[in-house]
Amino acid sequence: MSQLLNEQLLSVNEAAALLRVHASTIRRWIDRGDLPAYRIGQRRVAVRRSDLDRLMAPVRPAQGLRVLELRPGERPPERLTPEEKERGLEALARLRRLHERMRAELGDRPMTPSWEILAELRDERSRQLP
């Protein structure tokens, strides 16, 4: 027990902030038994910093896979199948046709943002209420 007192104890919220996860994630790990916890008083639960350190381990790629390291601004290589590429190009062509049809019907005037339309409809409905 005296060894536990010499270790750094963290609250659930402190542990969550340190690992950049939600407090409910820490509680779930405790409930599953993945992270030992210690009751401090009647309501407070704490975890040891050393137990958090043991949770963190470097991720190793599965055998046969390589880790792709990109420089800032560099794009990853394409990994689409020929069928996926074809479907994507077809979707882009349909989008361009739709865009052209809308421009033909509406002209080049800018479209009203949806939030303005919704606000106008809400105001109209409010005026109709008794």
C-alpha positions as CSV (number, residue, x, y, z in Angstrom):
1,M,0.0,0.0,0.0
2,S,2.8,2.4,0.8
3,Q,4.2,1.8,-2.8
4,L,0.8,3.0,-4.1
5,L,1.0,6.2,-2.2
6,N,4.4,7.0,-3.7
7,E,3.0,6.6,-7.3
8,Q,1.3,9.4,-9.2
9,L,-2.4,9.0,-9.0
10,L,-4.7,10.6,-11.6
11,S,-8.4,11.1,-11.5
12,V,-10.5,9.6,-14.3
13,N,-10.8,13.1,-15.9
14,E,-7.0,13.7,-15.6
15,A,-6.2,10.4,-17.2
16,A,-8.7,11.0,-20.0
17,A,-7.1,14.4,-20.7
18,L,-3.7,13.0,-20.7
19,L,-4.6,10.3,-23.2
20,R,-6.9,12.6,-25.1
21,V,-9.9,10.3,-24.8
22,H,-13.3,10.8,-23.2
23,A,-13.7,10.0,-19.5
24,S,-16.2,7.4,-20.4
25,T,-13.5,5.5,-22.3
26,I,-11.3,5.4,-19.1
27,R,-14.3,4.2,-17.1
28,R,-15.0,1.5,-19.7
29,W,-11.4,0.3,-19.6
30,I,-11.7,0.1,-15.8
31,D,-15.0,-1.8,-16.0
32,R,-13.5,-4.3,-18.5
33,G,-10.5,-4.8,-16.3
34,D,-8.0,-3.3,-18.8
35,L,-7.0,-0.5,-16.4
36,P,-6.7,-1.1,-12.7
37,A,-8.3,1.6,-10.6
38,Y,-8.3,2.5,-6.9
39,R,-11.1,3.9,-4.8
40,I,-10.1,7.0,-2.9
41,G,-12.8,7.6,-0.3
42,Q,-16.4,6.8,-1.1
43,R,-16.8,8.4,-4.5
44,R,-13.4,9.1,-6.0
45,V,-11.6,6.7,-8.3
46,A,-8.0,7.1,-9.3
47,V,-5.6,5.3,-11.7
48,R,-1.9,5.0,-11.5
49,R,0.2,6.9,-14.1
50,S,2.3,3.8,-14.5
51,D,-0.8,1.7,-15.4
52,L,-1.6,4.3,-18.1
53,D,1.9,4.0,-19.4
54,R,1.5,0.2,-19.8
55,L,-1.7,0.8,-21.8
56,M,0.2,2.7,-24.4
57,A,2.2,0.6,-26.8
58,P,3.6,1.3,-30.3
59,V,1.4,0.1,-33.1
60,R,3.2,-2.3,-35.4
61,P,1.9,-2.9,-38.9
62,A,0.7,-6.4,-39.7
63,Q,3.2,-8.5,-41.4
64,G,3.4,-7.8,-45.1
65,L,2.1,-4.2,-44.7
66,R,4.3,-1.2,-44.9
67,V,3.9,2.1,-43.0
68,L,3.4,5.0,-45.4
69,E,5.1,8.1,-44.3
70,L,4.1,11.3,-46.2
71,R,5.8,14.7,-46.1
72,P,3.6,17.7,-45.4
73,G,1.5,18.5,-48.4
74,E,2.3,15.2,-50.1
75,R,-0.7,13.1,-51.2
76,P,-1.0,9.4,-50.6
77,P,-0.8,7.1,-53.6
78,E,-4.0,6.0,-55.2
79,R,-5.4,2.8,-53.8
80,L,-8.6,2.5,-55.8
81,T,-9.5,-0.5,-57.9
82,P,-10.2,0.2,-61.6
83,E,-13.9,-0.4,-60.9
84,E,-13.8,2.2,-58.0
85,K,-12.1,4.7,-60.2
86,E,-14.6,4.2,-63.0
87,R,-17.6,4.6,-60.5
88,G,-16.0,7.8,-59.1
89,L,-15.5,9.2,-62.6
90,E,-19.1,8.4,-63.5
91,A,-20.3,10.1,-60.3
92,L,-18.3,13.2,-61.2
93,A,-19.7,13.3,-64.7
94,R,-23.3,13.1,-63.3
95,L,-22.5,15.9,-60.9
96,R,-21.2,18.1,-63.7
97,R,-24.3,17.4,-65.7
98,L,-26.5,18.3,-62.7
99,H,-24.5,21.5,-62.2
100,E,-24.8,22.5,-65.8
101,R,-28.6,21.8,-65.7
102,M,-29.0,23.9,-62.5
103,R,-27.0,26.8,-64.1
104,A,-29.2,26.6,-67.2
105,E,-32.4,26.8,-65.0
106,L,-31.2,29.2,-62.4
107,G,-28.5,31.2,-64.2
108,D,-25.4,32.3,-62.5
109,R,-27.1,34.0,-59.6
110,P,-26.0,32.8,-56.2
111,M,-28.3,30.4,-54.4
112,T,-29.8,31.4,-51.1
113,P,-28.1,29.6,-48.2
114,S,-30.3,27.0,-46.5
115,W,-30.1,28.6,-43.1
116,E,-31.8,31.7,-44.6
117,I,-34.6,29.6,-46.1
118,L,-35.1,27.8,-42.8
119,A,-35.2,31.0,-40.8
120,E,-37.7,32.5,-43.2
121,L,-39.9,29.4,-43.0
122,R,-39.7,29.4,-39.2
123,D,-40.7,33.0,-39.0
124,E,-43.6,32.4,-41.4
125,R,-44.8,29.5,-39.2
126,S,-44.4,31.6,-36.1
127,R,-46.7,34.3,-37.6
128,Q,-49.3,31.7,-38.3
129,L,-49.5,30.4,-34.7
130,P,-52.3,31.9,-32.6
